[in-house]
Amino acid sequence: MTQRRFKWRNLYLWLVFIVLYAPIIFLVVYSFSKGDTMNNFHGFTWSHYQDLFADTRLIAIFLETLLIALLSSLLATMIGTLGALGINNTTRPVTKNTILALNNILMVSPDVIIGASFLIFFTALKIPLGFGSVLLSHIAFSIPIVVLMVLPKIQEMSTSLLDAAADLGANNWQLLSQVIVPYIMPGIFSGFFMALTYSLDDFAVTFFVTGNGFTTLSVEIYSRARQGINLEINALSGLMFLMAMVLVIGYYFINQYSSRHRANVRRRRK
C-alpha cells in the first residue's frame, strides 16, 4: 500500500510540472521556427533571435525593466530587512500582530486594486507617471515580500548569541553588522531574489503607473501581443526563462555556500 501511494504521488507531481512547464517549452520551441506563426514548426532557425537583438526599442525596454527590478529589489530589501528587525523588536503583541496583518494584507490584495490605488495616489500628489512612479510602486509591493522572507530567519536566531557578543564588548552597530546580518543573510538573499522576480514579471500594477513614454517589458509584450502573434516575443520569452533559471541556480549555490559556511563555523566553535 505504501509503494502504491508513493507512485500516485509521483504521478501527481509530474502532472503538475507538465502543466506548469508545457506552455513555456511550447513558446521556446517555436522561437526557433522558420515560420511566423505557431500553427506548425517550419524548421530550425535563429532569425527570431537575430530580429530580437536588432530591435533597439525592445532591448532598451528590457534594460530599463532590469534597472527598475534591480533598484526596486535592492531598496525594498534594505527597507524590508530593517522593517523585519523593527517588527521582531516590537514588544507589544497587539502592535506586532497589527503590523504583520497590515503587511500580509498587501501580499493578498489584488494587483488591480494596488495598481489603481497607486494611480490615484500619484495623480493626487501630481507625481508624473513614468520611471519614478514605476520604481516607487515596485518598491512598495516588494517590501512585504522581503519582510516575510527575513522575519523567520530573525526569529530563528537565539538571543544567547546576541548576549554573548554584547558580553564580549560589541556595540549596537557591531551586533547588527557582524552578528545579525550574517546570520539572516540567507533570508535577505531570498527576499532580494523574490522581489527581483516579482518586479520583473509584474504587469497589473505597472500597467496603471506607466506613462510619458516609459514602459516595461511586460506591458510592451502585452501591447504587441494584442497586435498579433510575433515569434520575436517567443525568443524574448526564451531568454527571460533562461535568465530566471540562472537566477534560481545562482540562489541555490549561494544558499548552499551559506549553509556550508555556517556548518563550518559551528564545527570550529565546538
DRENLUMVO-713168 format. One line per 4 residues: number of its first residue (from 1); for each residue x, y, z of N, C-alpha, C, O. Coordinates in nm, 3 decimals. Layout:
% residues N
NUM	X/Y/Z/X/Y/Z/X/Y/Z/X/Y/Z  ...
END
This chain:
% residues 270
1	0.082/-0.122/0.000/0.000/0.000/0.000/0.085/0.127/0.000/0.052/0.225/-0.066  0.194/0.124/0.074/0.281/0.241/0.082/0.347/0.271/-0.052/0.355/0.386/-0.094  0.393/0.164/-0.122/0.456/0.183/-0.251/0.358/0.238/-0.353/0.393/0.325/-0.432  0.234/0.186/-0.351/0.134/0.233/-0.446/0.101/0.380/-0.424/0.087/0.456/-0.519
5	0.089/0.421/-0.297/0.060/0.561/-0.267/0.176/0.652/-0.312/0.154/0.763/-0.360  0.297/0.603/-0.296/0.415/0.680/-0.339/0.416/0.701/-0.490/0.450/0.809/-0.537  0.379/0.599/-0.566/0.375/0.610/-0.711/0.269/0.711/-0.756/0.294/0.791/-0.846  0.152/0.707/-0.694/0.047/0.802/-0.729/0.090/0.945/-0.699/0.058/1.037/-0.773
9	0.163/0.962/-0.591/0.212/1.096/-0.556/0.310/1.146/-0.660/0.306/1.263/-0.698  0.398/1.058/-0.705/0.493/1.096/-0.810/0.422/1.133/-0.939/0.461/1.228/-1.007  0.317/1.057/-0.973/0.241/1.086/-1.094/0.176/1.224/-1.086/0.174/1.299/-1.183  0.123/1.256/-0.968/0.060/1.387/-0.947/0.162/1.499/-0.965/0.133/1.601/-1.028
13	0.283/1.481/-0.908/0.387/1.582/-0.922/0.428/1.601/-1.068/0.447/1.714/-1.113  0.441/1.491/-1.141/0.475/1.501/-1.283/0.368/1.576/-1.361/0.400/1.657/-1.448  0.240/1.551/-1.330/0.131/1.621/-1.398/0.136/1.770/-1.369/0.112/1.852/-1.458  0.166/1.806/-1.245/0.176/1.947/-1.208/0.289/2.015/-1.285/0.272/2.125/-1.337
17	0.405/1.948/-1.291/0.519/2.006/-1.363/0.491/2.018/-1.512/0.534/2.114/-1.576  0.419/1.921/-1.568/0.385/1.926/-1.711/0.294/2.045/-1.739/0.314/2.118/-1.836  0.194/2.065/-1.654/0.101/2.177/-1.672/0.174/2.311/-1.659/0.143/2.405/-1.732  0.269/2.318/-1.568/0.341/2.443/-1.546/0.441/2.473/-1.657/0.453/2.588/-1.701
21	0.514/2.372/-1.702/0.625/2.395/-1.795/0.591/2.373/-1.941/0.665/2.420/-2.028  0.482/2.303/-1.972/0.448/2.277/-2.112/0.428/2.406/-2.192/0.480/2.415/-2.304  0.354/2.507/-2.142/0.341/2.632/-2.219/0.474/2.703/-2.242/0.496/2.762/-2.348  0.563/2.698/-2.143/0.694/2.763/-2.157/0.776/2.692/-2.264/0.836/2.756/-2.350
25	0.778/2.559/-2.257/0.852/2.481/-2.357/0.794/2.505/-2.496/0.868/2.515/-2.594  0.661/2.514/-2.504/0.594/2.540/-2.632/0.641/2.674/-2.690/0.672/2.683/-2.809  0.648/2.778/-2.608/0.695/2.908/-2.652/0.840/2.903/-2.699/0.874/2.956/-2.806  0.925/2.840/-2.620/1.068/2.836/-2.652/1.094/2.757/-2.780/1.175/2.798/-2.862
29	1.025/2.645/-2.796/1.045/2.562/-2.917/1.010/2.640/-3.041/1.083/2.637/-3.140  0.897/2.711/-3.039/0.854/2.785/-3.158/0.935/2.912/-3.182/0.924/2.974/-3.288  1.016/2.952/-3.084/1.105/3.065/-3.109/1.214/3.029/-3.209/1.280/3.118/-3.263  1.235/2.899/-3.233/1.334/2.852/-3.331/1.270/2.811/-3.464/1.337/2.754/-3.549
33	1.141/2.839/-3.482/1.072/2.801/-3.605/1.093/2.904/-3.716/1.099/3.024/-3.689  1.105/2.857/-3.838/1.124/2.946/-3.952/0.996/3.021/-3.989/1.001/3.124/-4.056  0.882/2.970/-3.945/0.755/3.034/-3.978/0.729/3.158/-3.895/0.809/3.196/-3.810  0.615/3.221/-3.920/0.575/3.341/-3.847/0.460/3.315/-3.751/0.417/3.406/-3.680
37	0.410/3.192/-3.747/0.300/3.156/-3.658/0.338/3.031/-3.580/0.439/2.966/-3.608  0.254/2.998/-3.483/0.277/2.879/-3.402/0.183/2.765/-3.442/0.154/2.676/-3.361  0.137/2.768/-3.566/0.050/2.659/-3.613/0.129/2.533/-3.642/0.086/2.423/-3.607  0.245/2.548/-3.707/0.331/2.435/-3.741/0.476/2.477/-3.726/0.510/2.594/-3.742
41	0.561/2.379/-3.695/0.705/2.405/-3.685/0.764/2.390/-3.825/0.756/2.283/-3.885  0.824/2.497/-3.878/0.869/2.500/-4.017/1.020/2.482/-4.033/1.074/2.511/-4.140  1.088/2.434/-3.931/1.231/2.414/-3.941/1.308/2.507/-3.848/1.257/2.610/-3.805  1.430/2.468/-3.818/1.511/2.540/-3.719/1.572/2.667/-3.779/1.618/2.667/-3.893
45	1.571/2.775/-3.699/1.634/2.900/-3.739/1.664/2.986/-3.618/1.600/2.974/-3.513  1.765/3.073/-3.634/1.797/3.171/-3.529/1.744/3.309/-3.565/1.775/3.407/-3.497  1.665/3.320/-3.670/1.626/3.451/-3.724/1.547/3.535/-3.624/1.563/3.657/-3.619  1.462/3.471/-3.545/1.381/3.547/-3.449/1.468/3.606/-3.339/1.439/3.715/-3.288
49	1.574/3.536/-3.301/1.667/3.589/-3.203/1.749/3.703/-3.264/1.782/3.801/-3.196  1.782/3.690/-3.391/1.853/3.799/-3.460/1.765/3.924/-3.470/1.812/4.036/-3.451  1.634/3.902/-3.500/1.540/4.014/-3.504/1.526/4.079/-3.366/1.514/4.201/-3.354  1.529/3.995/-3.264/1.517/4.046/-3.127/1.633/4.138/-3.091/1.611/4.247/-3.038
53	1.756/4.095/-3.120/1.872/4.176/-3.086/1.887/4.297/-3.178/1.957/4.393/-3.145  1.819/4.293/-3.293/1.819/4.409/-3.383/1.711/4.510/-3.345/1.713/4.623/-3.394  1.619/4.471/-3.259/1.509/4.559/-3.216/1.560/4.647/-3.101/1.553/4.608/-2.985  1.609/4.764/-3.133/1.670/4.851/-3.032/1.568/4.898/-2.928/1.601/4.916/-2.811
57	1.443/4.919/-2.972/1.340/4.963/-2.877/1.316/4.857/-2.770/1.309/4.888/-2.652  1.304/4.731/-2.812/1.278/4.623/-2.717/1.397/4.601/-2.625/1.379/4.574/-2.506  1.517/4.611/-2.678/1.637/4.597/-2.595/1.643/4.708/-2.491/1.678/4.684/-2.375  1.609/4.831/-2.532/1.609/4.944/-2.438/1.506/4.923/-2.328/1.532/4.950/-2.211
61	1.388/4.874/-2.366/1.283/4.847/-2.267/1.327/4.737/-2.171/1.301/4.744/-2.051  1.393/4.635/-2.225/1.443/4.526/-2.140/1.543/4.579/-2.038/1.536/4.543/-1.920  1.637/4.663/-2.081/1.736/4.718/-1.990/1.672/4.808/-1.884/1.712/4.805/-1.768  1.572/4.887/-1.925/1.501/4.972/-1.829/1.424/4.887/-1.728/1.420/4.919/-1.610
65	1.363/4.778/-1.775/1.292/4.687/-1.686/1.388/4.623/-1.587/1.357/4.611/-1.468  1.506/4.582/-1.636/1.606/4.523/-1.548/1.657/4.624/-1.446/1.680/4.589/-1.330  1.674/4.750/-1.488/1.718/4.854/-1.396/1.613/4.878/-1.288/1.646/4.890/-1.170  1.487/4.885/-1.328/1.377/4.901/-1.231/1.378/4.786/-1.131/1.364/4.807/-1.011
69	1.392/4.663/-1.183/1.388/4.545/-1.096/1.504/4.545/-0.997/1.484/4.516/-0.879  1.624/4.577/-1.044/1.741/4.577/-0.956/1.732/4.686/-0.850/1.757/4.661/-0.732  1.696/4.809/-0.892/1.685/4.919/-0.796/1.575/4.893/-0.694/1.596/4.910/-0.574  1.458/4.853/-0.741/1.345/4.832/-0.651/1.373/4.718/-0.554/1.339/4.727/-0.436
73	1.435/4.608/-0.603/1.462/4.495/-0.515/1.571/4.529/-0.413/1.562/4.486/-0.298  1.672/4.606/-0.453/1.776/4.647/-0.359/1.719/4.736/-0.249/1.742/4.712/-0.130  1.644/4.838/-0.288/1.585/4.930/-0.190/1.482/4.860/-0.104/1.477/4.881/0.017  1.399/4.775/-0.166/1.298/4.701/-0.089/1.364/4.605/0.009/1.313/4.584/0.119
77	1.477/4.545/-0.031/1.548/4.453/0.059/1.602/4.527/0.180/1.594/4.478/0.293  1.659/4.645/0.158/1.711/4.722/0.271/1.598/4.767/0.363/1.607/4.753/0.485  1.492/4.822/0.305/1.380/4.870/0.388/1.309/4.754/0.456/1.275/4.762/0.574  1.286/4.646/0.380/1.217/4.530/0.436/1.295/4.463/0.547/1.237/4.417/0.645
81	1.429/4.457/0.533/1.511/4.397/0.639/1.505/4.480/0.766/1.491/4.426/0.875  1.516/4.612/0.751/1.503/4.699/0.869/1.364/4.689/0.930/1.348/4.691/1.052  1.263/4.677/0.843/1.126/4.661/0.893/1.108/4.531/0.969/1.042/4.528/1.073  1.167/4.422/0.917/1.157/4.293/0.986/1.227/4.299/1.122/1.178/4.242/1.220
85	1.342/4.367/1.128/1.411/4.385/1.257/1.326/4.465/1.354/1.318/4.434/1.473  1.260/4.570/1.302/1.173/4.651/1.387/1.054/4.572/1.438/1.016/4.585/1.555  0.993/4.491/1.351/0.878/4.409/1.392/0.921/4.308/1.498/0.850/4.286/1.596  1.038/4.247/1.479/1.086/4.148/1.575/1.114/4.209/1.711/1.097/4.144/1.815
89	1.158/4.337/1.711/1.190/4.404/1.838/1.068/4.468/1.904/1.079/4.522/2.014  0.953/4.463/1.838/0.831/4.518/1.898/0.786/4.428/2.012/0.764/4.309/1.994  0.772/4.485/2.128/0.742/4.405/2.248/0.593/4.383/2.269/0.553/4.279/2.322  0.509/4.478/2.229/0.365/4.465/2.250/0.306/4.371/2.145/0.316/4.400/2.026
93	0.244/4.260/2.187/0.188/4.163/2.092/0.082/4.222/2.000/0.075/4.186/1.882  -0.001/4.313/2.052/-0.108/4.372/1.972/-0.049/4.454/1.857/-0.091/4.443/1.742  0.049/4.536/1.891/0.115/4.618/1.788/0.185/4.531/1.685/0.176/4.556/1.565  0.254/4.429/1.733/0.328/4.340/1.644/0.234/4.267/1.549/0.260/4.261/1.429
97	0.127/4.211/1.601/0.030/4.138/1.518/-0.041/4.230/1.420/-0.072/4.190/1.308  -0.066/4.354/1.461/-0.132/4.450/1.372/-0.042/4.484/1.253/-0.088/4.489/1.139  0.086/4.507/1.281/0.181/4.539/1.173/0.194/4.421/1.077/0.196/4.439/0.956  0.203/4.299/1.132/0.213/4.179/1.047/0.087/4.160/0.963/0.095/4.121/0.846
101	-0.029/4.188/1.023/-0.155/4.176/0.948/-0.161/4.276/0.833/-0.202/4.241/0.722  -0.118/4.400/0.860/-0.114/4.501/0.754/-0.017/4.461/0.643/-0.042/4.484/0.525  0.095/4.402/0.684/0.193/4.356/0.585/0.135/4.244/0.499/0.153/4.242/0.377  0.065/4.150/0.563/0.009/4.036/0.490/-0.107/4.077/0.400/-0.129/4.015/0.296
105	-0.180/4.181/0.438/-0.290/4.229/0.354/-0.238/4.274/0.219/-0.301/4.249/0.116  -0.123/4.341/0.219/-0.064/4.385/0.093/-0.024/4.266/0.006/-0.024/4.276/-0.117  0.011/4.153/0.069/0.051/4.035/-0.007/-0.067/3.970/-0.078/-0.052/3.918/-0.189  -0.185/3.974/-0.016/-0.301/3.904/-0.072/-0.396/3.998/-0.147/-0.493/3.952/-0.207
109	-0.369/4.127/-0.144/-0.457/4.222/-0.215/-0.441/4.204/-0.365/-0.329/4.182/-0.412  -0.549/4.213/-0.442/-0.540/4.201/-0.589/-0.451/4.310/-0.648/-0.455/4.425/-0.604  -0.373/4.272/-0.746/-0.281/4.368/-0.809/-0.355/4.484/-0.875/-0.304/4.596/-0.881  -0.475/4.457/-0.924/-0.553/4.563/-0.988/-0.587/4.672/-0.889/-0.580/4.791/-0.921
113	-0.624/4.632/-0.768/-0.658/4.730/-0.664/-0.534/4.809/-0.624/-0.540/4.931/-0.607  -0.421/4.739/-0.608/-0.297/4.807/-0.571/-0.255/4.905/-0.680/-0.216/5.018/-0.651  -0.264/4.861/-0.806/-0.227/4.948/-0.918/-0.316/5.071/-0.927/-0.268/5.182/-0.948  -0.447/5.050/-0.912/-0.540/5.163/-0.917/-0.516/5.259/-0.800/-0.527/5.380/-0.816
117	-0.482/5.205/-0.684/-0.454/5.289/-0.566/-0.331/5.375/-0.589/-0.329/5.493/-0.556  -0.228/5.314/-0.646/-0.107/5.391/-0.677/-0.135/5.500/-0.780/-0.082/5.611/-0.769  -0.217/5.468/-0.880/-0.251/5.567/-0.983/-0.323/5.686/-0.921/-0.290/5.801/-0.951  -0.420/5.660/-0.834/-0.492/5.768/-0.766/-0.398/5.849/-0.677/-0.405/5.972/-0.671
121	-0.309/5.777/-0.607/-0.214/5.842/-0.516/-0.120/5.935/-0.592/-0.102/6.051/-0.553  -0.061/5.886/-0.701/0.032/5.969/-0.779/-0.039/6.086/-0.847/0.016/6.195/-0.858  -0.161/6.060/-0.892/-0.238/6.168/-0.956/-0.273/6.277/-0.857/-0.266/6.395/-0.888  -0.312/6.236/-0.735/-0.349/6.333/-0.632/-0.230/6.419/-0.591/-0.245/6.538/-0.565
125	-0.111/6.357/-0.586/0.009/6.432/-0.549/0.078/6.498/-0.668/0.182/6.562/-0.654  0.017/6.483/-0.786/0.069/6.540/-0.911/0.211/6.491/-0.941/0.295/6.566/-0.991  0.236/6.362/-0.910/0.363/6.299/-0.943/0.353/6.246/-1.085/0.264/6.166/-1.113  0.440/6.286/-1.176/0.430/6.240/-1.315/0.452/6.090/-1.326/0.539/6.033/-1.260
129	0.371/6.027/-1.412/0.383/5.883/-1.432/0.502/5.856/-1.524/0.520/5.922/-1.626  0.581/5.758/-1.487/0.699/5.724/-1.566/0.793/5.639/-1.484/0.749/5.556/-1.404  0.922/5.659/-1.502/1.023/5.578/-1.433/1.008/5.587/-1.281/1.010/5.485/-1.212  0.992/5.709/-1.229/0.983/5.727/-1.084/0.861/5.661/-1.024/0.872/5.597/-0.919
133	0.745/5.674/-1.088/0.623/5.615/-1.034/0.629/5.463/-1.036/0.583/5.397/-0.943  0.687/5.407/-1.143/0.701/5.261/-1.151/0.798/5.212/-1.044/0.773/5.111/-0.979  0.910/5.282/-1.026/1.009/5.243/-0.925/0.948/5.246/-0.785/0.966/5.151/-0.708  0.877/5.354/-0.751/0.815/5.364/-0.618/0.712/5.254/-0.596/0.703/5.197/-0.487
137	0.634/5.224/-0.699/0.532/5.119/-0.688/0.596/4.983/-0.665/0.549/4.905/-0.582  0.702/4.954/-0.740/0.768/4.824/-0.725/0.835/4.811/-0.589/0.835/4.702/-0.530  0.892/4.920/-0.539/0.949/4.914/-0.404/0.840/4.885/-0.301/0.859/4.805/-0.210  0.726/4.951/-0.318/0.618/4.939/-0.220/0.563/4.796/-0.213/0.543/4.743/-0.104
141	0.538/4.733/-0.330/0.480/4.599/-0.323/0.585/4.490/-0.300/0.550/4.374/-0.276  0.714/4.525/-0.306/0.820/4.427/-0.279/0.857/4.422/-0.132/0.907/4.320/-0.085  0.835/4.530/-0.059/0.873/4.534/0.083/0.805/4.425/0.165/0.874/4.357/0.242  0.673/4.403/0.153/0.610/4.295/0.230/0.669/4.157/0.200/0.676/4.073/0.289
145	0.712/4.134/0.076/0.773/4.006/0.040/0.904/3.988/0.116/0.930/3.881/0.171  0.985/4.093/0.120/1.114/4.086/0.190/1.091/4.063/0.339/1.162/3.984/0.401  0.994/4.132/0.397/0.964/4.115/0.539/0.930/3.969/0.570/0.979/3.914/0.669  0.848/3.907/0.487/0.809/3.768/0.509/0.925/3.672/0.491/0.926/3.564/0.551
149	1.023/3.707/0.409/1.140/3.622/0.389/1.242/3.637/0.502/1.306/3.539/0.542  1.257/3.759/0.553/1.363/3.787/0.651/1.318/3.758/0.794/1.397/3.710/0.875  1.194/3.788/0.825/1.145/3.776/0.964/1.163/3.636/1.024/1.206/3.626/1.138  1.132/3.527/0.951/1.155/3.394/1.011/1.300/3.367/1.047/1.327/3.301/1.148
153	1.395/3.417/0.965/1.536/3.398/0.998/1.575/3.473/1.125/1.655/3.425/1.205  1.516/3.593/1.143/1.545/3.670/1.265/1.489/3.596/1.387/1.553/3.591/1.492  1.370/3.540/1.372/1.307/3.469/1.484/1.380/3.340/1.518/1.370/3.291/1.631  1.453/3.282/1.420/1.531/3.161/1.447/1.655/3.190/1.531/1.706/3.102/1.600
157	1.702/3.313/1.525/1.828/3.348/1.591/1.810/3.347/1.743/1.716/3.406/1.797  1.901/3.280/1.810/1.896/3.271/1.956/1.943/3.402/2.019/2.041/3.463/1.975  1.872/3.444/2.122/1.913/3.567/2.192/2.045/3.549/2.266/2.115/3.647/2.294  2.080/3.423/2.297/2.208/3.399/2.365/2.326/3.438/2.276/2.432/3.476/2.327
161	2.308/3.429/2.144/2.413/3.470/2.051/2.440/3.620/2.064/2.555/3.663/2.067  2.332/3.698/2.073/2.347/3.843/2.090/2.403/3.877/2.227/2.486/3.968/2.240  2.358/3.804/2.329/2.409/3.828/2.464/2.559/3.799/2.474/2.633/3.871/2.541  2.602/3.693/2.406/2.744/3.658/2.409/2.828/3.765/2.340/2.935/3.801/2.388
165	2.778/3.815/2.227/2.851/3.921/2.156/2.856/4.048/2.239/2.958/4.117/2.242  2.744/4.081/2.306/2.741/4.201/2.391/2.838/4.186/2.509/2.903/4.283/2.549  2.846/4.065/2.567/2.938/4.042/2.678/3.084/4.058/2.636/3.170/4.093/2.717  3.109/4.033/2.507/3.245/4.049/2.455/3.277/4.193/2.417/3.387/4.223/2.371
169	3.181/4.284/2.437/3.205/4.426/2.416/3.154/4.481/2.286/3.190/4.593/2.248  3.071/4.406/2.215/3.019/4.454/2.086/2.914/4.562/2.110/2.827/4.548/2.196  2.924/4.671/2.032/2.821/4.775/2.041/2.706/4.741/1.946/2.708/4.638/1.879  2.606/4.830/1.941/2.487/4.802/1.861/2.520/4.784/1.712/2.466/4.695/1.647
173	2.608/4.869/1.660/2.644/4.858/1.519/2.718/4.727/1.490/2.693/4.663/1.388  2.807/4.687/1.579/2.879/4.562/1.561/2.785/4.442/1.573/2.801/4.343/1.501  2.687/4.451/1.663/2.588/4.344/1.673/2.511/4.328/1.542/2.488/4.217/1.495  2.473/4.442/1.485/2.395/4.438/1.361/2.478/4.389/1.243/2.436/4.301/1.168
177	2.599/4.446/1.226/2.678/4.419/1.106/2.755/4.288/1.112/2.778/4.226/1.009  2.795/4.244/1.233/2.881/4.127/1.244/2.812/4.003/1.299/2.866/3.893/1.291  2.693/4.020/1.356/2.622/3.906/1.414/2.487/3.885/1.345/2.460/3.777/1.291  2.402/3.988/1.348/2.265/3.971/1.300/2.261/3.954/1.148/2.203/3.859/1.097
181	2.323/4.049/1.076/2.316/4.045/0.928/2.377/3.916/0.872/2.314/3.854/0.786  2.497/3.873/0.916/2.549/3.746/0.862/2.457/3.627/0.890/2.445/3.536/0.807  2.392/3.626/1.006/2.305/3.514/1.040/2.180/3.511/0.952/2.137/3.404/0.908  2.122/3.628/0.925/1.998/3.633/0.849/2.022/3.651/0.698/1.927/3.673/0.622
185	2.148/3.643/0.655/2.180/3.666/0.514/2.103/3.574/0.418/2.060/3.622/0.313  2.084/3.445/0.449/2.002/3.363/0.359/1.861/3.418/0.339/1.809/3.415/0.228  1.800/3.469/0.445/1.668/3.530/0.433/1.671/3.658/0.352/1.578/3.686/0.277  1.779/3.736/0.367/1.794/3.860/0.289/1.808/3.826/0.141/1.746/3.892/0.057
189	1.889/3.725/0.108/1.904/3.684/-0.032/1.771/3.633/-0.088/1.736/3.662/-0.202  1.699/3.556/-0.006/1.568/3.506/-0.051/1.474/3.622/-0.081/1.405/3.622/-0.184  1.471/3.720/0.009/1.385/3.836/-0.013/1.424/3.914/-0.136/1.338/3.960/-0.211  1.557/3.930/-0.158/1.604/4.003/-0.276/1.563/3.933/-0.405/1.511/3.998/-0.497
193	1.585/3.802/-0.413/1.553/3.730/-0.536/1.401/3.724/-0.558/1.356/3.731/-0.673  1.324/3.711/-0.452/1.178/3.713/-0.468/1.130/3.849/-0.516/1.046/3.858/-0.605  1.185/3.956/-0.458/1.148/4.091/-0.500/1.189/4.115/-0.644/1.114/4.177/-0.720  1.307/4.068/-0.683/1.355/4.083/-0.821/1.262/4.012/-0.918/1.228/4.065/-1.023
197	1.220/3.890/-0.882/1.130/3.813/-0.968/0.995/3.880/-0.981/0.941/3.891/-1.091  0.940/3.925/-0.869/0.809/3.992/-0.873/0.815/4.118/-0.957/0.722/4.146/-1.033  0.923/4.193/-0.945/0.935/4.317/-1.022/0.947/4.290/-1.171/0.887/4.360/-1.252  1.026/4.189/-1.207/1.046/4.159/-1.348/0.918/4.117/-1.419/0.895/4.155/-1.534
201	0.834/4.038/-1.350/0.716/3.985/-1.419/0.586/4.059/-1.385/0.478/4.018/-1.427  0.597/4.168/-1.309/0.473/4.240/-1.274/0.413/4.308/-1.397/0.484/4.370/-1.477  0.282/4.295/-1.409/0.212/4.360/-1.519/0.101/4.453/-1.468/0.094/4.569/-1.508  0.016/4.401/-1.381/-0.106/4.474/-1.343/-0.075/4.609/-1.279/-0.131/4.711/-1.319
205	0.014/4.610/-1.179/0.046/4.735/-1.110/0.118/4.830/-1.206/0.088/4.949/-1.211  0.214/4.776/-1.281/0.293/4.859/-1.374/0.205/4.921/-1.482/0.228/5.035/-1.524  0.106/4.846/-1.527/0.016/4.895/-1.633/-0.054/5.024/-1.591/-0.079/5.111/-1.675  -0.085/5.037/-1.462/-0.155/5.156/-1.413/-0.063/5.277/-1.398/-0.107/5.391/-1.414
209	0.064/5.254/-1.368/0.151/5.366/-1.329/0.256/5.403/-1.434/0.341/5.488/-1.409  0.251/5.341/-1.553/0.342/5.382/-1.660/0.287/5.505/-1.731/0.167/5.531/-1.730  0.376/5.580/-1.793/0.334/5.699/-1.867/0.454/5.775/-1.920/0.568/5.737/-1.894  0.428/5.882/-1.993/0.531/5.969/-2.050/0.632/5.893/-2.136/0.751/5.923/-2.135
213	0.583/5.794/-2.209/0.669/5.718/-2.299/0.748/5.607/-2.233/0.817/5.532/-2.302  0.740/5.595/-2.100/0.813/5.488/-2.031/0.725/5.364/-2.020/0.607/5.375/-1.989  0.783/5.248/-2.045/0.710/5.123/-2.032/0.805/5.013/-1.987/0.927/5.030/-1.993  0.751/4.903/-1.944/0.832/4.789/-1.903/0.806/4.673/-1.997/0.718/4.679/-2.084
217	0.882/4.569/-1.980/0.878/4.457/-2.073/0.741/4.389/-2.074/0.689/4.356/-2.181  0.683/4.369/-1.957/0.553/4.301/-1.951/0.445/4.381/-2.022/0.362/4.324/-2.093  0.445/4.512/-2.004/0.345/4.598/-2.070/0.369/4.601/-2.221/0.274/4.600/-2.299  0.495/4.606/-2.261/0.528/4.607/-2.404/0.487/4.475/-2.471/0.434/4.476/-2.582
221	0.513/4.363/-2.404/0.474/4.233/-2.460/0.322/4.226/-2.474/0.272/4.175/-2.574  0.250/4.276/-2.375/0.103/4.276/-2.380/0.053/4.359/-2.499/-0.036/4.315/-2.572  0.110/4.478/-2.518/0.065/4.564/-2.627/0.098/4.503/-2.764/0.021/4.517/-2.858  0.213/4.435/-2.773/0.249/4.371/-2.900/0.164/4.248/-2.926/0.125/4.222/-3.040
225	0.134/4.172/-2.821/0.052/4.052/-2.837/-0.088/4.086/-2.885/-0.150/4.008/-2.957  -0.139/4.201/-2.846/-0.272/4.243/-2.892/-0.273/4.272/-3.041/-0.378/4.263/-3.105  -0.158/4.308/-3.097/-0.149/4.337/-3.240/-0.132/4.210/-3.324/-0.145/4.215/-3.447  -0.102/4.097/-3.262/-0.085/3.972/-3.334/0.037/3.896/-3.284/0.125/3.953/-3.220
229	0.040/3.767/-3.315/0.149/3.682/-3.269/0.277/3.715/-3.343/0.279/3.723/-3.466  0.383/3.736/-3.267/0.514/3.764/-3.324/0.614/3.673/-3.254/0.630/3.681/-3.132  0.682/3.587/-3.330/0.774/3.491/-3.269/0.897/3.557/-3.208/0.975/3.491/-3.140  0.914/3.687/-3.232/1.019/3.762/-3.161/0.991/3.763/-3.012/1.082/3.762/-2.929
233	0.861/3.766/-2.978/0.821/3.760/-2.837/0.855/3.624/-2.779/0.894/3.614/-2.662  0.841/3.519/-2.860/0.881/3.385/-2.814/1.029/3.381/-2.782/1.071/3.324/-2.681  1.110/3.443/-2.870/1.254/3.446/-2.846/1.286/3.521/-2.717/1.371/3.478/-2.639  1.219/3.632/-2.696/1.238/3.709/-2.574/1.196/3.627/-2.451/1.264/3.629/-2.349
237	1.083/3.555/-2.462/1.036/3.471/-2.352/1.137/3.363/-2.320/1.159/3.330/-2.203  1.200/3.306/-2.425/1.303/3.205/-2.401/1.422/3.260/-2.326/1.475/3.195/-2.236  1.465/3.380/-2.363/1.578/3.442/-2.294/1.543/3.478/-2.150/1.625/3.463/-2.060  1.419/3.525/-2.129/1.375/3.558/-1.993/1.369/3.432/-1.906/1.406/3.435/-1.789
241	1.321/3.323/-1.964/1.315/3.197/-1.890/1.456/3.149/-1.854/1.480/3.100/-1.744  1.549/3.165/-1.949/1.688/3.127/-1.922/1.747/3.213/-1.811/1.819/3.162/-1.725  1.717/3.342/-1.811/1.766/3.430/-1.707/1.708/3.392/-1.571/1.778/3.396/-1.469  1.580/3.354/-1.570/1.518/3.311/-1.445/1.583/3.184/-1.392/1.604/3.169/-1.272
245	1.616/3.092/-1.483/1.683/2.969/-1.442/1.821/3.000/-1.383/1.862/2.940/-1.284  1.892/3.094/-1.445/2.025/3.133/-1.394/2.012/3.193/-1.254/2.094/3.164/-1.166  1.910/3.275/-1.233/1.887/3.335/-1.100/1.857/3.228/-0.996/1.910/3.232/-0.885  1.772/3.132/-1.032/1.737/3.025/-0.939/1.859/2.940/-0.904/1.883/2.909/-0.788
249	1.936/2.903/-1.007/2.056/2.822/-0.984/2.159/2.901/-0.902/2.224/2.846/-0.813  2.172/3.032/-0.933/2.263/3.116/-0.857/2.223/3.125/-0.711/2.307/3.116/-0.622  2.092/3.142/-0.686/2.044/3.147/-0.548/2.069/3.015/-0.477/2.104/3.013/-0.359  2.050/2.903/-0.549/2.072/2.771/-0.488/2.216/2.756/-0.442/2.241/2.711/-0.330
253	2.312/2.794/-0.528/2.453/2.780/-0.492/2.491/2.876/-0.379/2.572/2.841/-0.293  2.434/2.997/-0.380/2.461/3.092/-0.271/2.408/3.036/-0.138/2.474/3.045/-0.035  2.289/2.978/-0.143/2.228/2.921/-0.023/2.309/2.802/0.027/2.328/2.787/0.148  2.357/2.718/-0.066/2.438/2.604/-0.028/2.569/2.649/0.035/2.615/2.592/0.134
257	2.630/2.752/-0.025/2.756/2.804/0.029/2.735/2.860/0.170/2.817/2.837/0.259  2.624/2.933/0.189/2.596/2.990/0.322/2.575/2.880/0.425/2.621/2.891/0.538  2.504/2.773/0.385/2.479/2.662/0.478/2.610/2.593/0.517/2.632/2.563/0.634  2.696/2.568/0.417/2.826/2.504/0.447/2.912/2.594/0.535/2.982/2.547/0.625
261	2.908/2.726/0.506/2.988/2.820/0.586/2.941/2.819/0.732/3.023/2.817/0.823  2.810/2.822/0.753/2.758/2.820/0.891/2.793/2.689/0.960/2.826/2.689/1.079  2.786/2.577/0.886/2.821/2.448/0.945/2.968/2.443/0.984/3.002/2.390/1.090  3.055/2.499/0.901/3.198/2.503/0.934/3.226/2.590/1.056/3.310/2.556/1.139
265	3.154/2.701/1.067/3.171/2.790/1.183/3.130/2.718/1.311/3.197/2.729/1.413  3.019/2.642/1.305/2.973/2.567/1.424/3.074/2.463/1.464/3.099/2.442/1.583  3.134/2.394/1.364/3.234/2.290/1.397/3.357/2.351/1.464/3.412/2.293/1.558  3.399/2.468/1.416/3.517/2.532/1.477/3.490/2.572/1.621/3.578/2.563/1.707
269	3.366/2.616/1.648/3.332/2.657/1.784/3.333/2.538/1.879/3.368/2.549/1.996  3.292/2.420/1.823/3.290/2.300/1.908/3.432/2.249/1.936/3.449/2.149/2.006
END
